[in-house]
Amino acid sequence: MVVAGLLALPLLPACSLAYVGNIVPAASTVHAAEQEGASEWAPYEYWLAHEYLDAAAEEGNEGNYWDAVRYAERAHDLANQAVRLTTVRRREAQRE
């Protein structure tokens, strides 16, 4: 059991780096979605991205880096989707 713990020690920095490498772009994309008005035009995707980002931060603070990375990736994907939908829905509204 101790040997397994010692073998996992070199992985800790990689986990935290992966977390930081995913949470920063996710937060940036969620912020961009907010600036685009996604809360109005793509509310489901925007708010779900926001919730996943919060979950990623919480898991990261607890040291559950791999879970945090998965949540951050999902937040990033949803925020990108919210931005795309916002753009499409704005264009459609302008045509009407």
KOLKOL-689568 format. One record per atom (N, C-alpha, C, O): residue number from 1; residue in three letters; x, y, z. Coordinates in Angstrom, 3 decimals, padded with zeros to 6 digits. Layout:
# KOLKOL-689568
R    n  res         u         v         w
R  NUM  ALA         X         Y         Z
...
This chain:
# KOLKOL-689568
R    n  res         u         v         w
R    1  MET   000.820  -001.184   000.000
R    1  MET   000.000   000.000   000.000
R    1  MET   000.871   001.258   000.000
R    1  MET   000.572   002.219  -000.710
R    2  VAL   001.919   001.257   000.773
R    2  VAL   002.819   002.400   000.826
R    2  VAL   003.529   002.591  -000.510
R    2  VAL   003.739   003.720  -000.953
R    3  VAL   003.899   001.479  -001.148
R    3  VAL   004.578   001.552  -002.436
R    3  VAL   003.663   002.207  -003.472
R    3  VAL   004.119   003.032  -004.264
R    4  ALA   002.396   001.855  -003.474
R    4  ALA   001.445   002.456  -004.420
R    4  ALA   001.347   003.957  -004.176
R    4  ALA   001.288   004.736  -005.128
R    5  GLY   001.328   004.367  -002.925
R    5  GLY   001.278   005.791  -002.597
R    5  GLY   002.522   006.521  -003.061
R    5  GLY   002.436   007.644  -003.557
R    6  LEU   003.672   005.896  -002.906
R    6  LEU   004.917   006.521  -003.349
R    6  LEU   004.985   006.622  -004.868
R    6  LEU   005.520   007.590  -005.410
R    7  LEU   004.447   005.629  -005.546
R    7  LEU   004.439   005.666  -007.006
R    7  LEU   003.524   006.763  -007.544
R    7  LEU   003.752   007.279  -008.639
R    8  ALA   002.503   007.118  -006.792
R    8  ALA   001.554   008.144  -007.226
R    8  ALA   002.072   009.563  -006.987
R    8  ALA   001.540   010.509  -007.568
R    9  LEU   003.081   009.732  -006.161
R    9  LEU   003.594   011.069  -005.847
R    9  LEU   004.033   011.872  -007.065
R    9  LEU   003.710   013.057  -007.141
R   10  PRO   004.756   011.284  -008.027
R   10  PRO   005.141   012.083  -009.194
R   10  PRO   003.955   012.546  -010.037
R   10  PRO   004.093   013.488  -010.817
R   11  LEU   002.808   011.912  -009.899
R   11  LEU   001.634   012.282  -010.689
R   11  LEU   000.924   013.523  -010.153
R   11  LEU   000.185   014.169  -010.896
R   12  LEU   001.123   013.860  -008.923
R   12  LEU   000.415   015.000  -008.337
R   12  LEU   000.654   016.303  -009.086
R   12  LEU  -000.313   017.006  -009.380
R   13  PRO   001.883   016.658  -009.408
R   13  PRO   002.060   017.904  -010.152
R   13  PRO   001.391   017.870  -011.522
R   13  PRO   000.840   018.880  -011.959
R   14  ALA   001.428   016.743  -012.199
R   14  ALA   000.785   016.640  -013.510
R   14  ALA  -000.714   016.829  -013.380
R   14  ALA  -001.332   017.475  -014.227
R   15  CYS  -001.301   016.280  -012.345
R   15  CYS  -002.742   016.423  -012.127
R   15  CYS  -003.111   017.876  -011.917
R   15  CYS  -004.064   018.378  -012.514
R   16  SER  -002.356   018.547  -011.070
R   16  SER  -002.684   019.943  -010.794
R   16  SER  -002.423   020.823  -012.010
R   16  SER  -003.146   021.793  -012.237
R   17  LEU  -001.400   020.497  -012.793
R   17  LEU  -001.146   021.262  -014.021
R   17  LEU  -002.253   021.044  -015.039
R   17  LEU  -002.667   021.983  -015.719
R   18  ALA  -002.734   019.811  -015.148
R   18  ALA  -003.848   019.533  -016.060
R   18  ALA  -005.086   020.297  -015.619
R   18  ALA  -005.838   020.813  -016.446
R   19  TYR  -005.291   020.366  -014.314
R   19  TYR  -006.434   021.112  -013.783
R   19  TYR  -006.335   022.588  -014.156
R   19  TYR  -007.285   023.161  -014.689
R   20  VAL  -005.203   023.195  -013.880
R   20  VAL  -005.015   024.608  -014.194
R   20  VAL  -005.104   024.838  -015.695
R   20  VAL  -005.672   025.834  -016.141
R   21  GLY  -004.548   023.924  -016.467
R   21  GLY  -004.576   024.043  -017.915
R   21  GLY  -005.968   023.923  -018.517
R   21  GLY  -006.176   024.292  -019.673
R   22  ASN  -006.911   023.417  -017.754
R   22  ASN  -008.292   023.290  -018.226
R   22  ASN  -009.233   024.302  -017.586
R   22  ASN  -010.171   024.767  -018.233
R   23  ILE  -008.995   024.647  -016.331
R   23  ILE  -009.923   025.553  -015.644
R   23  ILE  -009.794   026.983  -016.173
R   23  ILE  -010.790   027.700  -016.263
R   24  VAL  -008.595   027.392  -016.518
R   24  VAL  -008.395   028.767  -017.001
R   24  VAL  -009.109   028.989  -018.338
R   24  VAL  -009.855   029.961  -018.456
R   25  PRO  -008.916   028.136  -019.348
R   25  PRO  -009.660   028.350  -020.595
R   25  PRO  -011.170   028.201  -020.411
R   25  PRO  -011.945   028.907  -021.056
R   26  ALA  -011.588   027.295  -019.542
R   26  ALA  -013.025   027.116  -019.297
R   26  ALA  -013.620   028.383  -018.696
R   26  ALA  -014.679   028.841  -019.127
R   27  ALA  -012.946   028.944  -017.711
R   27  ALA  -013.436   030.175  -017.086
R   27  ALA  -013.472   031.316  -018.096
R   27  ALA  -014.405   032.119  -018.101
R   28  SER  -012.477   031.383  -018.931
R   28  SER  -012.426   032.420  -019.961
R   28  SER  -013.583   032.285  -020.953
R   28  SER  -014.190   033.281  -021.347
R   29  THR  -013.880   031.061  -021.349
R   29  THR  -014.953   030.830  -022.308
R   29  THR  -016.322   031.085  -021.686
R   29  THR  -017.213   031.617  -022.349
R   30  VAL  -016.497   030.713  -020.431
R   30  VAL  -017.755   031.009  -019.743
R   30  VAL  -017.923   032.527  -019.629
R   30  VAL  -019.023   033.046  -019.819
R   31  HIS  -016.855   033.223  -019.324
R   31  HIS  -016.909   034.683  -019.250
R   31  HIS  -017.249   035.289  -020.618
R   31  HIS  -018.039   036.229  -020.706
R   32  ALA  -016.653   034.749  -021.671
R   32  ALA  -016.948   035.233  -023.026
R   32  ALA  -018.418   035.000  -023.368
R   32  ALA  -019.057   035.859  -023.975
R   33  ALA  -018.950   033.855  -022.984
R   33  ALA  -020.362   033.569  -023.226
R   33  ALA  -021.245   034.573  -022.493
R   33  ALA  -022.259   035.031  -023.020
R   34  GLU  -020.847   034.902  -021.284
R   34  GLU  -021.587   035.899  -020.506
R   34  GLU  -021.573   037.252  -021.212
R   34  GLU  -022.600   037.923  -021.307
R   35  GLN  -020.407   037.642  -021.702
R   35  GLN  -020.262   038.928  -022.387
R   35  GLN  -021.082   038.980  -023.676
R   35  GLN  -021.547   040.048  -024.074
R   36  GLU  -021.257   037.848  -024.320
R   36  GLU  -022.030   037.769  -025.563
R   36  GLU  -023.534   037.792  -025.319
R   36  GLU  -024.318   037.952  -026.255
R   37  GLY  -023.934   037.630  -024.066
R   37  GLY  -025.352   037.616  -023.748
R   37  GLY  -025.971   036.234  -023.795
R   37  GLY  -027.176   036.098  -024.005
R   38  ALA  -025.164   035.218  -023.602
R   38  ALA  -025.643   033.840  -023.682
R   38  ALA  -026.681   033.515  -022.614
R   38  ALA  -027.496   032.613  -022.806
R   39  SER  -026.665   034.222  -021.512
R   39  SER  -027.671   033.944  -020.485
R   39  SER  -029.074   034.229  -021.005
R   39  SER  -030.048   033.662  -020.510
R   40  GLU  -029.182   035.101  -021.995
R   40  GLU  -030.472   035.411  -022.612
R   40  GLU  -030.740   034.538  -023.838
R   40  GLU  -031.854   034.045  -024.014
R   41  TRP  -029.729   034.345  -024.685
R   41  TRP  -029.908   033.684  -025.974
R   41  TRP  -029.706   032.175  -025.926
R   41  TRP  -030.278   031.451  -026.741
R   42  ALA  -028.912   031.696  -024.995
R   42  ALA  -028.659   030.254  -024.848
R   42  ALA  -028.572   029.937  -023.353
R   42  ALA  -027.533   029.496  -022.863
R   43  PRO  -029.671   030.167  -022.641
R   43  PRO  -029.609   030.071  -021.176
R   43  PRO  -029.258   028.684  -020.650
R   43  PRO  -028.500   028.559  -019.688
R   44  TYR  -029.801   027.646  -021.272
R   44  TYR  -029.522   026.295  -020.777
R   44  TYR  -028.030   025.994  -020.841
R   44  TYR  -027.437   025.566  -019.851
R   45  GLU  -027.431   026.215  -021.990
R   45  GLU  -026.010   025.920  -022.175
R   45  GLU  -025.143   026.817  -021.294
R   45  GLU  -024.163   026.365  -020.701
R   46  TYR  -025.516   028.093  -021.217
R   46  TYR  -024.725   029.029  -020.414
R   46  TYR  -024.747   028.650  -018.940
R   46  TYR  -023.694   028.537  -018.313
R   47  TRP  -025.935   028.453  -018.384
R   47  TRP  -026.014   028.170  -016.953
R   47  TRP  -025.443   026.803  -016.604
R   47  TRP  -024.865   026.622  -015.532
R   48  LEU  -025.604   025.845  -017.506
R   48  LEU  -024.999   024.536  -017.261
R   48  LEU  -023.472   024.643  -017.289
R   48  LEU  -022.795   024.021  -016.471
R   49  ALA  -022.931   025.418  -018.214
R   49  ALA  -021.483   025.655  -018.255
R   49  ALA  -021.021   026.292  -016.954
R   49  ALA  -019.983   025.925  -016.404
R   50  HIS  -021.792   027.238  -016.475
R   50  HIS  -021.458   027.924  -015.223
R   50  HIS  -021.440   026.935  -014.052
R   50  HIS  -020.548   026.983  -013.205
R   51  GLU  -022.423   026.047  -014.012
R   51  GLU  -022.481   025.044  -012.942
R   51  GLU  -021.308   024.067  -013.018
R   51  GLU  -020.724   023.708  -011.996
R   52  TYR  -020.972   023.646  -014.225
R   52  TYR  -019.818   022.748  -014.380
R   52  TYR  -018.518   023.439  -013.976
R   52  TYR  -017.635   022.817  -013.385
R   53  LEU  -018.408   024.716  -014.294
R   53  LEU  -017.215   025.465  -013.894
R   53  LEU  -017.116   025.543  -012.378
R   53  LEU  -016.035   025.366  -011.817
R   54  ASP  -018.236   025.808  -011.709
R   54  ASP  -018.251   025.830  -010.241
R   54  ASP  -017.867   024.468  -009.674
R   54  ASP  -017.111   024.384  -008.706
R   55  ALA  -018.390   023.399  -010.279
R   55  ALA  -018.065   022.043  -009.816
R   55  ALA  -016.581   021.750  -010.015
R   55  ALA  -015.952   021.111  -009.171
R   56  ALA  -016.023   022.218  -011.132
R   56  ALA  -014.593   022.017  -011.388
R   56  ALA  -013.755   022.717  -010.323
R   56  ALA  -012.792   022.151  -009.806
R   57  ALA  -014.128   023.940  -010.004
R   57  ALA  -013.384   024.684  -008.981
R   57  ALA  -013.479   023.987  -007.625
R   57  ALA  -012.492   023.890  -006.897
R   58  GLU  -014.661   023.511  -007.298
R   58  GLU  -014.844   022.824  -006.017
R   58  GLU  -014.012   021.548  -005.947
R   58  GLU  -013.348   021.287  -004.944
R   59  GLU  -014.051   020.761  -007.010
R   59  GLU  -013.261   019.521  -007.032
R   59  GLU  -011.765   019.833  -006.990
R   59  GLU  -011.006   019.140  -006.312
R   60  GLY  -011.345   020.853  -007.699
R   60  GLY  -009.939   021.245  -007.674
R   60  GLY  -009.497   021.679  -006.289
R   60  GLY  -008.397   021.346  -005.847
R   61  ASN  -010.353   022.419  -005.607
R   61  ASN  -010.023   022.863  -004.246
R   61  ASN  -009.919   021.697  -003.275
R   61  ASN  -009.199   021.766  -002.279
R   62  GLU  -010.644   020.627  -003.574
R   62  GLU  -010.591   019.440  -002.726
R   62  GLU  -009.474   018.477  -003.131
R   62  GLU  -009.277   017.446  -002.489
R   63  GLY  -008.741   018.817  -004.204
R   63  GLY  -007.643   017.976  -004.655
R   63  GLY  -008.064   016.852  -005.579
R   63  GLY  -007.254   015.981  -005.893
R   64  ASN  -009.308   016.851  -006.020
R   64  ASN  -009.800   015.846  -006.962
R   64  ASN  -009.579   016.366  -008.379
R   64  ASN  -010.526   016.723  -009.081
R   65  TYR  -008.322   016.402  -008.782
R   65  TYR  -007.950   017.086  -010.015
R   65  TYR  -008.524   016.451  -011.271
R   65  TYR  -008.932   017.170  -012.183
R   66  TRP  -008.567   015.138  -011.343
R   66  TRP  -009.076   014.515  -012.568
R   66  TRP  -010.561   014.774  -012.727
R   66  TRP  -011.024   015.004  -013.844
R   67  ASP  -011.317   014.743  -011.647
R   67  ASP  -012.734   015.102  -011.724
R   67  ASP  -012.872   016.568  -012.126
R   67  ASP  -013.730   016.925  -012.933
R   68  ALA  -012.023   017.401  -011.558
R   68  ALA  -012.056   018.831  -011.883
R   68  ALA  -011.763   019.069  -013.358
R   68  ALA  -012.388   019.924  -013.987
R   69  VAL  -010.824   018.323  -013.909
R   69  VAL  -010.491   018.451  -015.328
R   69  VAL  -011.698   018.074  -016.186
R   69  VAL  -012.017   018.771  -017.149
R   70  ARG  -012.363   016.986  -015.845
R   70  ARG  -013.543   016.572  -016.619
R   70  ARG  -014.633   017.635  -016.564
R   70  ARG  -015.253   017.942  -017.583
R   71  TYR  -014.867   018.196  -015.388
R   71  TYR  -015.881   019.240  -015.255
R   71  TYR  -015.481   020.504  -016.023
R   71  TYR  -016.320   021.145  -016.654
R   72  ALA  -014.216   020.849  -015.965
R   72  ALA  -013.746   022.036  -016.682
R   72  ALA  -013.870   021.847  -018.188
R   72  ALA  -014.256   022.774  -018.901
R   73  GLU  -013.549   020.661  -018.672
R   73  GLU  -013.698   020.384  -020.111
R   73  GLU  -015.153   020.500  -020.534
R   73  GLU  -015.455   021.052  -021.592
R   74  ARG  -016.047   019.984  -019.716
R   74  ARG  -017.485   020.060  -020.022
R   74  ARG  -017.960   021.511  -019.991
R   74  ARG  -018.749   021.923  -020.841
R   75  ALA  -017.488   022.283  -019.022
R   75  ALA  -017.853   023.699  -018.939
R   75  ALA  -017.385   024.436  -020.188
R   75  ALA  -018.114   025.252  -020.751
R   76  HIS  -016.176   024.142  -020.608
R   76  HIS  -015.609   024.786  -021.800
R   76  HIS  -016.445   024.456  -023.038
R   76  HIS  -016.770   025.344  -023.826
R   77  ASP  -016.787   023.185  -023.205
R   77  ASP  -017.588   022.768  -024.357
R   77  ASP  -018.965   023.439  -024.354
R   77  ASP  -019.424   023.929  -025.386
R   78  LEU  -019.610   023.456  -023.208
R   78  LEU  -020.936   024.065  -023.112
R   78  LEU  -020.887   025.572  -023.333
R   78  LEU  -021.784   026.138  -023.958
R   79  ALA  -019.858   026.216  -022.830
R   79  ALA  -019.729   027.664  -023.024
R   79  ALA  -019.499   027.977  -024.504
R   79  ALA  -020.063   028.937  -025.029
R   80  ASN  -018.679   027.175  -025.175
R   80  ASN  -018.498   027.352  -026.622
R   80  ASN  -019.813   027.167  -027.363
R   80  ASN  -020.132   027.925  -028.280
R   81  GLN  -020.561   026.171  -026.968
R   81  GLN  -021.861   025.931  -027.585
R   81  GLN  -022.796   027.110  -027.328
R   81  GLN  -023.542   027.512  -028.221
R   82  ALA  -022.763   027.659  -026.137
R   82  ALA  -023.599   028.813  -025.804
R   82  ALA  -023.241   030.020  -026.673
R   82  ALA  -024.128   030.747  -027.120
R   83  VAL  -021.962   030.230  -026.908
R   83  VAL  -021.525   031.342  -027.760
R   83  VAL  -022.022   031.129  -029.187
R   83  VAL  -022.539   032.056  -029.811
R   84  ARG  -021.870   029.922  -029.697
R   84  ARG  -022.334   029.632  -031.063
R   84  ARG  -023.845   029.825  -031.190
R   84  ARG  -024.318   030.449  -032.140
R   85  LEU  -024.596   029.288  -030.233
R   85  LEU  -026.041   029.425  -030.277
R   85  LEU  -026.474   030.883  -030.162
R   85  LEU  -027.423   031.309  -030.819
R   86  THR  -025.783   031.633  -029.336
R   86  THR  -026.089   033.055  -029.184
R   86  THR  -025.915   033.773  -030.515
R   86  THR  -026.765   034.569  -030.914
R   87  THR  -024.828   033.497  -031.188
R   87  THR  -024.568   034.127  -032.488
R   87  THR  -025.667   033.772  -033.489
R   87  THR  -026.191   034.649  -034.176
R   88  VAL  -026.013   032.494  -033.570
R   88  VAL  -027.035   032.038  -034.509
R   88  VAL  -028.395   032.642  -034.168
R   88  VAL  -029.099   033.130  -035.052
R   89  ARG  -028.759   032.610  -032.910
R   89  ARG  -030.074   033.107  -032.518
R   89  ARG  -030.190   034.625  -032.672
R   89  ARG  -031.264   035.132  -032.996
R   90  ARG  -029.116   035.337  -032.448
R   90  ARG  -029.129   036.790  -032.687
R   90  ARG  -029.355   037.089  -034.163
R   90  ARG  -030.161   037.949  -034.518
R   91  ARG  -028.631   036.363  -035.021
R   91  ARG  -028.794   036.559  -036.471
R   91  ARG  -030.213   036.262  -036.906
R   91  ARG  -030.798   037.002  -037.697
R   92  GLU  -030.762   035.184  -036.390
R   92  GLU  -032.142   034.823  -036.735
R   92  GLU  -033.111   035.912  -036.274
R   92  GLU  -034.042   036.262  -037.000
R   93  ALA  -032.903   036.436  -035.100
R   93  ALA  -033.776   037.495  -034.580
R   93  ALA  -033.667   038.772  -035.418
R   93  ALA  -034.661   039.475  -035.602
R   94  GLN  -032.492   039.071  -035.917
R   94  GLN  -032.318   040.265  -036.745
R   94  GLN  -032.989   040.123  -038.103
R   94  GLN  -033.431   041.113  -038.686
R   95  ARG  -033.068   038.902  -038.605
R   95  ARG  -033.704   038.656  -039.902
R   95  ARG  -035.223   038.798  -039.820
R   95  ARG  -035.878   039.125  -040.810
R   96  GLU  -035.765   038.553  -038.657
R   96  GLU  -037.232   038.591  -038.496
R   96  GLU  -037.778   039.972  -038.434
R   96  GLU  -038.989   040.151  -038.301
